[in-house]
Amino acid sequence: MRGPALRRLLAGFLLMALWEVAVARGWLDPFYLPPPSRIAVTLGELFARPVFYEHLLATFTAAIAGLGLGLLIGAVLGLLAALVRPVAELLEPVMVLLNAIPRVILAPLFVIWFGIGLGSKVALAVVLVAVLVFFAVHAGVRDVDPRLVERVVTLGGGRWAVVREVYLPSVTAWVMGNLRVAVGFAFTGAVVGEFVASSRGLGYLLSFAQSTYNAAQVVALVLLVAAVVLLLFALAGALERRLLRWRHG
């Protein structure tokens, strides 16, 4: 293990030890902030219940579906808006508006439209991801050197050749550069949607724990979601480095 990673690990253990001591000495109220030992026990209890895996699968399904659809919709709309002026005039005001407001506030509206099932969670994740990817693709197309386009045209390439050989590589780089953020947005949409109204998922469990003042379960679930997202961040980073190797080689 490298030095910085080891130092971060030791700092984390020190923080948890101080936290545990603070609760044991009565400096922190365990009702509001349970000790790490109690949170660890709660996590173990969650994983020991077979039904917990159904909740975990529900959140993963909504997040991954929202991520995939959001990437596709955002990339297609961003590319069209960058290349076709009338499309840009139609889409840009909508995307700017969606980007200006906290998009999670759309969750209650999506529940009304799509119900408390999977649809409303996927829809919220899609909106969160698609707006991010739309602007990333738009920036990717603007970042293209006009001289590259001229060279492809000079060599006899048509519009599709320009898109395939010039725009798509640039767009891919911008999308992959934002993939980790998109993963976080997708899980945010899924969990927030479940928190607002659902019968399953990690967000539903969070809502239930909050309503019963079970602080240990709330913290345990928050840490679990954070761990899952960090793991996916690492996977997305590895995928980004692999797919964008051409930029550095």
C-alpha positions in Angstrom: 0.0 0.0 0.0 1.4 3.4 -1.0 2.2 6.2 1.5 -0.8 8.5 0.8 -3.3 5.6 0.8 -1.8 4.3 4.1 -2.0 7.7 5.7 -5.7 8.1 4.6 -6.4 4.7 6.1 -4.7 5.5 9.4 -6.5 8.9 9.5 -9.9 7.1 9.0 -9.1 4.6 11.8 -8.1 7.4 14.1 -11.3 9.4 13.4 -13.4 6.3 14.1 -11.5 5.6 17.3 -12.0 9.2 18.5 -15.7 9.0 17.5 -16.1 5.8 19.5 -14.4 7.3 22.6 -16.5 10.5 22.3 -19.7 8.5 22.5 -18.5 6.2 25.3 -17.5 9.3 27.4 -20.8 10.9 26.8 -19.5 13.8 24.7 -21.8 12.8 21.8 -25.4 11.6 22.2 -25.7 8.1 20.6 -29.3 8.9 19.8 -28.2 11.5 17.2 -24.8 10.1 16.3 -24.3 6.4 17.1 -20.8 5.0 17.6 -19.0 3.2 14.7 -19.4 -0.1 16.5 -23.2 0.3 16.5 -23.2 1.3 12.8 -21.1 -1.7 11.9 -23.6 -4.0 13.8 -26.5 -2.3 11.9 -24.7 -2.9 8.6 -24.2 -6.6 9.5 -27.9 -6.9 10.4 -28.9 -5.3 7.1 -26.8 -7.7 5.0 -28.1 -10.6 7.1 -31.7 -10.0 5.8 -32.5 -11.6 2.5 -35.0 -8.8 1.7 -32.2 -6.2 1.9 -30.7 -7.6 -1.4 -34.0 -6.9 -3.1 -33.8 -3.2 -2.0 -30.1 -3.1 -3.1 -31.0 -4.5 -6.5 -33.9 -2.1 -6.9 -31.6 0.9 -6.4 -28.9 -0.5 -8.7 -31.5 -1.3 -11.4 -32.9 2.3 -11.4 -29.4 3.9 -11.2 -27.8 1.8 -14.0 -30.9 2.1 -16.3 -31.0 5.9 -15.7 -27.2 6.1 -16.3 -27.4 4.2 -19.6 -30.4 6.1 -20.9 -29.1 9.4 -19.7 -25.8 8.9 -21.4 -27.5 8.0 -24.7 -30.1 10.7 -24.6 -27.7 13.4 -23.5 -25.1 12.4 -26.1 -27.6 12.3 -29.0 -29.3 15.6 -28.1 -26.0 17.3 -27.4 -24.5 16.2 -30.8 -27.7 17.2 -32.6 -27.8 20.6 -30.9 -24.1 21.2 -31.7 -24.5 20.3 -35.4 -28.0 21.5 -36.2 -28.8 25.1 -35.4 -32.6 24.8 -35.2 -32.3 21.9 -32.8 -29.9 24.0 -30.6 -32.4 26.9 -30.6 -35.1 24.5 -29.4 -33.1 22.5 -26.8 -30.6 24.9 -25.3 -33.2 27.0 -23.4 -34.7 23.8 -21.9 -31.3 22.4 -20.9 -30.2 25.7 -19.4 -33.4 25.9 -17.4 -33.0 22.3 -16.2 -29.4 23.0 -15.3 -30.4 26.1 -13.4 -32.8 24.4 -11.0 -32.1 21.7 -8.5 -33.3 18.8 -10.7 -34.0 16.6 -7.7 -37.1 18.8 -7.0 -38.7 17.1 -10.1 -39.0 13.8 -8.1 -42.5 14.5 -6.8 -43.7 15.4 -10.3 -42.2 12.2 -11.7 -43.9 10.2 -9.0 -47.2 11.7 -10.1 -46.5 11.0 -13.7 -44.9 7.5 -13.4 -46.1 6.2 -10.1 -44.0 5.0 -7.1 -42.4 2.1 -9.1 -39.2 1.9 -11.1 -40.3 4.4 -13.8 -40.1 7.6 -11.6 -36.6 6.7 -10.3 -35.2 6.0 -13.7 -36.8 9.2 -15.1 -35.1 11.3 -12.4 -31.8 9.6 -12.9 -32.1 10.1 -16.7 -32.7 13.9 -16.3 -29.8 14.3 -13.9 -27.4 12.4 -16.2 -28.7 13.7 -19.6 -28.3 17.4 -18.8 -24.7 16.8 -17.7 -23.9 14.8 -20.8 -25.7 17.2 -23.1 -23.4 20.1 -22.0 -20.3 17.8 -22.1 -21.1 16.7 -25.7 -21.8 20.3 -26.7 -18.5 21.4 -25.3 -16.8 18.4 -27.0 -18.0 19.4 -30.4 -17.0 23.1 -29.8 -13.6 21.9 -28.7 -12.9 20.3 -32.2 -10.2 22.0 -34.2 -11.9 23.3 -37.4 -8.7 22.4 -39.3 -9.4 18.7 -38.6 -12.9 19.1 -40.2 -11.4 20.8 -43.2 -8.8 18.0 -43.7 -11.5 15.3 -43.7 -13.6 17.3 -46.1 -10.6 17.9 -48.3 -9.9 14.2 -48.5 -13.4 13.6 -49.7 -15.2 12.8 -46.5 -18.9 13.6 -46.2 -20.9 14.8 -43.2 -21.0 11.3 -41.7 -17.3 10.9 -42.1 -16.7 14.2 -40.3 -19.0 13.1 -37.4 -17.4 9.6 -37.2 -13.7 10.6 -37.6 -13.7 14.0 -35.8 -16.6 14.7 -33.6 -17.3 11.3 -32.1 -13.7 10.9 -30.7 -13.9 14.4 -29.2 -17.3 13.8 -27.8 -16.3 10.4 -26.3 -13.4 12.1 -24.5 -15.7 14.7 -23.0 -18.3 12.1 -22.0 -15.8 9.8 -20.4 -14.3 12.7 -18.6 -17.7 13.3 -17.0 -18.6 9.6 -16.5 -17.7 9.5 -12.8 -19.9 12.6 -12.1 -22.7 10.9 -14.2 -22.5 7.8 -12.0 -23.0 9.9 -8.9 -25.9 11.7 -10.5 -27.6 8.4 -11.5 -27.4 7.1 -7.9 -28.6 10.4 -6.6 -31.6 10.3 -8.8 -32.4 6.7 -7.9 -32.0 7.2 -4.1 -33.8 10.5 -4.0 -36.7 9.1 -6.0 -37.0 6.2 -3.6 -36.8 8.5 -0.6 -39.7 10.6 -1.9 -42.0 7.8 -2.7 -41.3 4.1 -3.1 -41.9 0.6 -1.6 -38.4 -0.6 -2.0 -34.8 0.5 -2.6 -32.1 2.1 -0.4 -33.9 5.4 -0.5 -37.0 3.7 0.9 -35.0 2.2 3.7 -33.5 5.6 4.4 -37.0 7.1 4.6 -38.2 4.4 6.9 -35.1 4.7 9.2 -35.7 8.5 9.3 -39.4 8.1 10.3 -38.4 5.7 13.1 -35.5 7.9 14.3 -33.1 5.1 13.7 -29.9 7.2 13.3 -27.7 4.1 13.2 -29.5 2.7 10.2 -29.5 6.1 8.5 -25.7 6.5 8.9 -25.2 2.9 7.8 -27.2 3.3 4.7 -25.5 6.7 3.8 -22.1 5.0 4.2 -23.2 2.1 2.1 -24.4 4.3 -0.7 -21.2 6.3 -0.5 -19.1 3.1 -0.7 -21.0 1.8 -3.7 -20.6 5.1 -5.5 -16.9 5.3 -4.7 -16.5 1.8 -6.1 -18.2 2.7 -9.3 -16.1 5.9 -9.5 -13.0 3.7 -9.4 -14.4 1.4 -12.2 -15.5 4.4 -14.3 -12.0 5.9 -13.8 -10.4 2.7 -15.0 -12.7 2.5 -18.0 -12.0 6.2 -18.8 -8.2 5.6 -18.7 -8.5 2.5 -20.9 -10.8 4.1 -23.6 -8.9 7.4 -23.7 -5.5 5.9 -23.9 -5.2 7.2 -27.4 -5.1 10.8 -26.1 -1.9 10.2 -24.3 -0.2 7.7 -26.5 
